[in-house]
């Protein structure tokens, strides 16, 4: 087994992390606010404000075997449990965790010797937890207790295997997947793939994307917000009545500096919460592309490099973000600008 670098540099992009996760999986098989409105904003869209996130608890430590930890995919189960994945967890260490945010307790629900899981979502069709295995180009599902592992989809789509990153479900339970092909080469081969809820048919809705990463429906299920990691932009893919692509355009250009656009969540008011890899922060935009706020981890929090993902409590405004780096994997909380819905689980 190849030993991985013990401490990645702060400026390392997610491309590097996922490439390492892929290599590891391949080897083992044979990655205080101002007063006012919620979040300290005097009025939505009036000014760009800062929201200070507060630490809830530490979930993971840097793994000796992989030299890192990377938390992703926060998703609420209907019973209130918050599920997260650790992309670079080695065999025998928890790859899927369940967090009781009220009791500040965490327990392992799944591990295996193969998967490098980058996201988690519960299906509205069968209630199972769906995971994207970035390294092996597969989508698997679990029972909510972590058992009964099944392969939902594997193989090529239009002649090329996927690197599935995030998932968004439509109201009928069909999957829309961000396929991050081309990430390691720096080529715009990314796609959006629709898979029917039975796993029998996969259709490419969009291609030529720059390392497709975050994906989420808008608040009305009329289209998809898609982040392109290597171009730091968010595109909007409008859908037809049958789930087919109707149009596509660049919607938001993210000034991320050394950070890159990761997963996306959307609240009931249509606001976008864009996670960043390379900076422990979330940027919030309205549906018109106006930057509303930046969610920041306190400066005293050392060893944290990324805030890849966020989930907002269903029907409430309490938000939880996954934050990772050499200092470990953490859960932080803040008050969102709008209430949580199914699309408020970031991938």
C-alpha positions, 0 to 999 in steps of 0.5 A, a space after each residue: 500500500 502506498 503511503 500518502 503525504 502526512 500533511 497536505 499544504 493549505 493551498 492544495 486544491 480538492 483536485 489533489 485530495 480526490 486524486 489521492 483518495 482515488 489512488 488510495 482506494 485503487 491501491 486497497 482494492 487491487 479522497 459575533 455577527 452584527 445585529 439585525 436580520 438572521 446572520 447579522 445582515 441588516 436586510 437581505 441583499 443590502 450589504 455583504 455581511 459576515 456570519 460567524 460560525 460556532 464549533 459544535 464538535 470534532 468528528 474525525 482526526 487526520 488518518 495516519 494511513 491517508 495523511 488527511 481527513 475530509 468531511 463531506 455530504 451532510 444530510 438530514 434523515 427524517 428522524 433528525 440524525 445528520 449523516 456525513 462521510 469522510 472521503 479519505 477514511 481508510 478501511 476499518 475507519 468510519 466512512 459514514 457517520 451519524 451525528 446527534 447534534 443535540 447531544 453532540 454525539 457521533 457514531 459510525 454507521 458504515 465502513 468498507 475496504 473500497 469506497 471513497 465516498 464524496 457525498 450522501 443523500 437520502 432518496 425521497 423514493 425509497 428512503 435509502 442513503 445514496 453515496 457517490 464513490 468517486 474513485 470507482 465511478 459508482 453510486 451505492 446505497 445503504 439502509 439508514 442503519 448503515 447496513 444492506 450495501 447495494 450497488 445502485 449504478 456502475 459502468 460507463 455513461 455515453 462511453 465514459 466512466 463517471 467520477 460522481 461527486 454530488 447528488 441531487 434528487 428530484 421530487 420523484 426520486 430520480 438522481 442528478 449527478 455531478 460527474 467531475 471527469 477531467 478534474 485530474 487532467 485539468 480538462 473540461 470533461 465534466 458532466 451532469 448525468 441524470 439516472 432514473 430512480 431504478 438505476 436502469 437509464 443514465 442520460 448526459 444532460 450537460 457536458 464540457 463542464 470544468 470539474 463539475 462539483 456541487 449540484 442542487 435544485 433551485 427552490 422550485 425544482 425548475 433547474 439545477 445550480 452547478 458549481 465548476 471547481 476549476 473555473 470557480 463559477 456556478 452555472 444554472 441548468 434549466 430543465 424541461 418538464 421531463 427532466 431534460 436540459 432546456 438551457 444552460 448559462 454561467 450564473 455566478 463567478 466566485 472570487 475565491 482566491 486560492 479557494 475553489 467552489 465545492 458543494 452547493 445547498 439551497 434554502 427555501 428562499 432560493 439562496 445558494 450556500 456555496 462551499 469552498 475548498 481551500 478556505 474554511 468559509 461558505 459564501 451565500 448568494 441570492 437567486 440573482 447572483 448577489 452576494 449576501 454573506 460570507 460564513 466564517 470559521 473563527 480565526 482562532 481555529 487552526 489547522 482548518 482549510 475547507 468548508 466543503 458542505 452545509 445542511 440546514 435543519 428541515 423547516 428551521 434555520 440552524 445550519 451545520 457545515 463540514 470543516 476539515 484540514 490537518 487539524 481534523 474534521 469538525 462540525 460548525 453551526 450558524 443561522 442560515 438566511 432561510 429555512 431548510 428543505 430537501 435541497 438544503 442538504 449540500 450534495 
